[in-house]
Amino acid sequence: MDFKAFKMDGLGNDFVIIDNRQKIINLTKDQIVKICDRNFIGCDQLIFIESDSSADASLRFFNSDGGESGACGNGTRCVADLISKEKNDKSIILNTLSGELKSKILDKKIVITEIGKARLKWNKIPLSKEMDTKNLEIKIIDRNNNEHIGGTAINVGNPHVVFFVKKIEDFDIETVGPDIENHELFPEKCNVTIAQVIDKNLIKVKVWERGAGLTKACGTAACATAYAGKLNNLTENKTDIEFSTGKLSILIDENNSIHMRGPVSDIKEINIKL
């Protein structure tokens, strides 16, 4: 099998994008895993663009382990930019498993996507049992063997848990991440963020993505972290979320809908041979 695809990223969070609107490419789970493998093409997520009569297109997201994901914020922003160029339209609507996502393309390769409202009820995260999602009282341990207890659970199209700590450098996300991702509380696993509030408008983060592992940036994690910050009275309605590769700006509007703003890369066309 030989076909064309696109490669894009948002703050280093990278994607292989396959356009299935004209010619349909069907891939097995093993083929998706191979494409995502850094020893082959390599990406955090693989995205299929599909025809949709009710929107500009619909999207399906697959993590690097081959599992399907309901949402991908940076991926949505990248595809919105790609389709915007094709349609010569700065406003793009894309359907996903987690709902309809509206994006606006601004100058200098900046894209804003409205992710929608966060879900906070235990069965909407989902959790395996009813409990206070604002504080799950999960124990994580830092590099100095100190215990930290907390965790705010939020679903923004996919499940997230955010731990607010004094210093993110004290925590090894590659140890904490997979441990919490596979915690018995999360029947569908979860994305894990270690967050440090710098001030009311800035949070530094490290993220472990469900099914993808350590990523340079994660759009939905930025949304979940900003919302968790507001929920815990740590931040304002507008917050920058800082990754090692740059920042995403998150705005929570008067209707509690979450808007994510950030850069996207150039569009690179690639050939894939399987």
Protein Blocks (a to p, Z undefined) as FASTA:
>chain_A
ZZddddddeehiacddddfklbccdddfklmmmmmpmklnopabdcdddddfkbmbdcdd
ddfkopacfbdfklmmmmmmmmmmmnopabdcdddfkbccdddddehhiacddebjcdfb
fklmpccbdcdfklnopacddfkopacdedddddehiacdddddfblklpcfklmmmmmm
mgmklmnopaddddddfblmbccdddddehklpafbdfklmmmmmmmmmmnopacfbdcd
ddfkbccdddddfkopacddddddddddddddZZ
